[in-house]
Structures are given as structure tokens and as C-alpha cells.
Amino acid sequence: MDVSQYLDIFIDETSEHIQSLSDNIMALEQEPENKDVVNEIFRAAHSLKGMAGTMGFKRMQHLTHDMENVFQEVRNDNVKVNSSLIDILFRCLDAIEAYLDQVKATSNEGEEDNEILIKQLNDYLNSAEGGDTPAEAPAAAPAEAEAAPAQSGSDDKAAFKKIKMEPELVEELKRCSNLFGFTVHINKECLLKAARAFLVFKAVEDFGEIKAYDPSSQDIEDEKFEFDFSFVLCADKENTDLNAIIESIKSVSEIDSVEAEAISADIYEKKEEATVEPAAEAAPTAAPAAPAAPAAPAASAPAPAPKAAAKNTKPAAKPVTSRTIRVDIEKLDALMNQVSELIIAKNSLASQSNSDANGIDPNTLHENIEYLERITTNLHESVMKVRMVPIESVVNKFPRMIRDLSRKLNKPMDLVMTGEDTELDRTVVDQIGDPLQHLLRNSADHGIESKEERKAAGKPETGNIYLNAFQEGNNVIIEVGDDGGGINTDRVKEKAIERGIVTAEEAENLSQKEIIDFLFMPSFSMAKQITDISGRGVGLDVVKSNIEALGGDVEVKSTLGEGSKFTVRLPLTLAIIQALMVEVRDEKYAIALASIMNIESIPVSDIKYVESKEVIHLRGQVIPLIRLDKILDFGPKETTDEEEDTMTVVVCKKGDTLGGLIVDNLIGQLEIVIKSLGKLDNNKLISGATILGDGEIAMILDVNAVI
Amino acid sequence: MSDLSVYETVEKETKQYIIVKIGGEHYGIDISYIDNIVRLTKITRVPKSPSYYRGVINLRGEVVPVMSLRRRMGLEDDDFTDKSRIIILKLENAGLVGVIVDEVKEVLTLSEDDIEEPSSTLRSKNSFISGVGSNGDELISIFEISSIIGESDAS
């Protein structure tokens, strides 16, 4: 069965399930007794397992299966949830995510078995089943841990002695008088390991019957083993020469070495007992081997069919990125309605041009065009809405991150998020994750003080980090902040002087905002010591440039001792904007309407000077003036005889700062499609271009860069 | 038909070049880079861009930057005539870029053997020439497209 066509859906749904698991496990940690949460987790784990199985991702299935086992027991009240279980579960989630990443990149789940995790899961289950005596857990753990490296074959004892067997098989082996154990090491360069193994088995089968394999014969066939495998042979004849068998194995090429020994079935029996013992002592009724045993056959059973599929996709492994988007059916309905309206508008235009043979009535034509205009505007809005996705998909991984950081840094802290349903363009949402994550890490690492410091400052021990998202006009604002120590501007100042960015005298005159802006400079790190969480100096500058690349900006407010707040402002949409068209000399420029506050006609005589910079005083605010013709590299204006006595000022805002752009002429409002400038795209003042109705090109001013 | 057989024998390493004239000299541009040749249209200035970019044009709804080869090579400024053309180059990772030439002459097939490495005296730091070929008496400098388009300090 070719499942590659379902890969996209698989990736989408798996991420969803992982997210839901992560959310619910967090919830479970808060209230371990909540059965609804457990049920939800169980369902998600079950779906994950099912999907992984269908797609033929056996390792992933194996892991989720064991997770499901644990949840099953939790659901049945056989296992208590504690923080160590939560830790294991989170690590499992990480492992599943790693599988998913691998699948995304190569259409394949990769080779990581995560045996240790699976072992931990099963250990937890076993120890918990064996009664709640905590002493039991450490006892069982070393025993199992010992078995783990043995399976990889790098043990002093030959690996064939460690083959796990069902009791029935051991019984069967006992009936055979001539037992030999083999561990074959294949050359590490060998490409067709499965083929070599097959040849070995073929050679050995001349001497008798192979009773047991490690890994399973299916796995060996699928090349799911490292560079060694073991098996137990029951020879047909009495007194079979062991050396003859070894020779025949070695005759297969690319075999490095063979360990072999005549054995008796007893060793397997003993081993079986050895693993049973610790748990059995505590709870004789429980069957400790049970959870592990069914897991293995379940994983290998559905192998043959998906295996073929996996092999097919292997050579053509292309990175699969999720290009799909889920759309609310209501949005699609709205879109559909508008398209039908568009058709009606077209029809009425068509009928008009057909019927009025003696010239088109300009009034009706005008009406129709207005109608069409309304429809296209609505259509644009609807299409934009279809592209909009809630930022939820990005921010809902943060609670988990903060939890991990809180443990790692040993600072208790809570993350409170609001406005997760705020919608943003898909492309923006995809790229906003990293910057936000960085800001949160920053808050957790630098912002929140240690428990002791907080206590001393009279604050509650648990730090608060918040993430608020909301829409404001044509922007979406995301605030990330904390109630920590705030930014110590004096220290930033010292650092800036130390690094030679400003002189001590200059630093004296800097405003607080200007000082904080130093933090956004490349490789300006305030951390006293570099941790792996932050402090490497590749931080806020990257955050800033990432956000600016999306057409947004970031601001900081901080009060020493009370915390700091980063405000990220992002445009709602990217491709089409409402703009004011202006003329500067003979060139046309577009200014995004969203950043315009108002337009003023101001007498030239009103220009005042502050620090020899031109400003105007408008309704109690001092607004610096920016002469567009100057910054846009126009030559000096040819002085006409009569200087105009009024000028047109477009007052724009960038966050809280205002600026008045002096333009020569206003043309009007226009809905423009933003086009890239191609090779010239890294322009500082121009954020793009647009093609006007007459085919002319107008530049779009990047107001954020101008002010 | 006899022509055809001749072509087949020389087929080893020939490339087609569009021969253009800039300031009295002939230059060749590898035809595989060329997307299009258009007449001069209105070029919209882009403030704060390198001076050798004259601006952008509207190429059937796409905004395409246009570079003046004369300015790029430090020659005297363009003199637009009826014969001036914009050659639209298609580059793998930089999209479309137009270059202004004085005149487009012809398409020429040159084999590797016809093109010589420029001598070291010709090969200054800001050279955009990858070789010199000949067509009869005329010398044709072959443009190295990547160095023309690529960022350099020539601005």
C-alpha cells in the first residue's frame, strides 16, 4: 500500500495530537486525579499509535503503544501519576516529535529506537504494578538497565545468551539436546546486512533448525539491527562439530567474527527468572513481563506491508513541509458567497455592454464599477481571512517550555497566556514562533529572579511570565513580559561604555529607551554567565531583525524591580494593504494607511526648531518633521519664485513615536498589491513596490524605517 | 543538410551568445541566462539603491530591477536611443534582473576554442569579463553574469 499521499495529513494530525498530549500532560501534572484529562491523553496516544501504524512507522508505533499502556494503567487507577512519570512522558513526546521531524525531512521515521525510553516506561509500569513501595523502583531499574546495553551486543558476555524467550520456547529448547548459540558480527561497512544475515541462516540451516532470533527474524529481514545478531540453533545430529558450523558462517562474506558456544536451554530459563524476580517478589500476582512481551509482536506484526512502502519512498525522500492549512467552513462559505456576487456583477456588466449598442450609460457603468469594487474588497478580506490562522498553533508549546525552564533554572514560574485565538497571516504565524520563544526564554532566564531574591524583594516566590495577544487596528500586538527584576539600565549603560559603543559623556544624556535599545544590538549580551538558555549574544538582535523582516517592530518597557515588557507589533496581512498615495516631486509613493495617524495642512511659519531639528507643535504634541524629498535622495529643489506657505504633513506613528512626513501632494487612498523588489529588496527605506492601474510603479515607503 | 552535418561535428562545446553593443564595444551574453529582451520602458527610480541600478520596470505585472551596465562598468552614463534595449536575465537565486544595453546585434554560436581567457592586464579587480571571443575581425568580450549581478564593492 502506498501511503505517501497521506503523509501530509499524517504530519498535520500528528502535530496536533502531540500538542494535545503536551497540553493534557501539563494539565495532568496540575491535577493528577482528573479522569477526563487522562481519557483525553489516552485517546490522543491511541490515535497517534494507530496513525503511526497505518503509515508503517514501526518505531513510533512502538513508543506510542507503550505510552498508551501507561495511560491505560493510569486510567484503571493502577498507576499513580507523579512528576517522574510526567518527566518520562515529556521525554517520550520529544522523541515522538523527533520522529515526526525525521518524517518531515525524509518521509521516513529514521533509525532511533528510543529503547531506553520504552524501558523507562515499562519500568515505571512494572514498579508501580508491583505495589507502591518506592524501594522497588531502584531495584528493578538496574536489572533492566543491565539488559539494555546487552542487547546492543557490546557486552562482555556473548549476546546470544541474552536472547529473551517465552517460557514455551524455553521448554521446546529443553527438548533439543544439541543447542548452539551464535552471535554474528557483520562488517560495519556492509551495505546489505539483511542479505548477509539471510546467507548465514541458509548456511546454518544445513546443520539444524534455528529456534530463536535476536532481534526477531522479521527485524533482521528488515535490516533493523546494528551490526550483530544472535540466534539459537538446534542441531539435527548428535555431536555436530561446532567448528564446522562456524566455518560455514564465516564463508559468507563481510562477516567480521562469530561467537559460538554449545549451550543448554537452562541459561534462558535463568535469565527469564532473573528479570522476573525483583518485581515478582513484591507482587506475585502481577505478570511483569507481560507489558513488554506483547509490545514486541505488536510492533513487528504489521510490518510486511508498510515495509514495502517505506522502501519505495526511501530513495526519493524529499523534505515534506506542511503546505496545507485548515479553514473554518464558515470562511469558505463567505468566500463562496462573494464569488457568486462577483459572477453577478460580471453578468450585469456583460449584459450592459451587449444591450447598449448606442453607447454605455456612464451612470450605470459607474454604479457597476462601484459594485465590483465592493466585491473585490470583500473578496480580498475573505481570502485574507482564509489565510489567517490563530497564533495558538505557535504559542501552545510555550507552557511546556516554561515548565522545563522552570525546573532547569530552579525558579518557580508560571506562564499566563491570553488571546491565543488572535489570528495572523499563516506566513507570519510560521515565523513568529522563534522570536517569541526567544523573548520568553529571555524573561525566564534574565527577567525572573531567583526564589531568594524574590522573597527578599517581597514578591511572591513564583514568578509570573505573561504572553498577551490582541488585535489593534491593522496590527496584532503580542506582549511578552514578566514581573521580574526589570532591566537595569545602569548596567546596560556600563556595558555599552565598556564595549565602546558610547562614551561615558554621551551615555549620560541617553534616555532610558535609548539605553534599552542597546540590547537589540548584535552580540550585546547582558548575561553574567553564558547559559545554554540564553546569553550568547545572539538574541535580541535576531529577534528584532526577524520581526522586522515580517514588517513588524518590537519595543521594550521596563521598570527596575517590577519587570519588563516586550511589545511585538505585527501587520495583519502581508500581500495587500490599504495605502495612501502621495507625490514627492514627480514620483509617487505609497504609505501604509495603518501607520498614518492624520494628515495636516500646516503653514510653513509653524515650523519650530528643537536641537536644530524641524518640529511642529500639534495639539500638544511635538512632532519631528521629515522631509521626504531629502531622505529619498532628490536633488535640491529648484527654488521657485514663490515659496509655498503651507505644506502637507502626513503624521505617521511607529509604536509610540510620531513623525510628520512632508509630501508635495496627496493623491488618494488605494488598495495596493505589494510586490517584491527582487534583487533590490534589502532596501532600507522602501519595503516594496506596487503596480498602479496605469502600469506605473510606485515605491512603498517603510514608515518604520523613516521615522 | 550539409550544414547540419558540419554543426554536428563542432557540437562539442558550443554556446550561443547574444551580441550586444555598449559604448562602441561588443559584448556577448550567454543565451541561457536570457529570459527576455524588451524595449526601454519607464524606469522607476528606487531611492537608496546602488547607483548602478537605475530602478525598476513593470514587466507584465512583475517588478524587475534594471541595472545600467555602463554605470556598472564605470563608463559614461547611458544615452537612450531607439536601439536601446533591456535584456532581462533570469538568475537562479536572484530572480529577474534587467540590464540596459545600447543595441542588440545578433545571436552568435561560439565554441570554447573561440574564447580566450582574458589576459592578466585586462583582468582587473572589477572585471566582469570571463573571456574574449572573436567574430571575424571583431572582438567580443563575454560577460561573466554572476559577477555583474553579484554584490560587489563597485558601487
Interface residues (C-beta under 8 A of the other chain):
Chain A: E587 I631 L632 D633 K675 S676 L677 G678 K679 L680 N683 K684 L685 I686 A689 I691 G695 E696 I697 A698 M699
Chain B: K42 T44 R45 V46 P47 K48 S49 Y53 V56 I57 N58 G61 E62 V63 V64 P65 A94 G95 L96 V97 I149
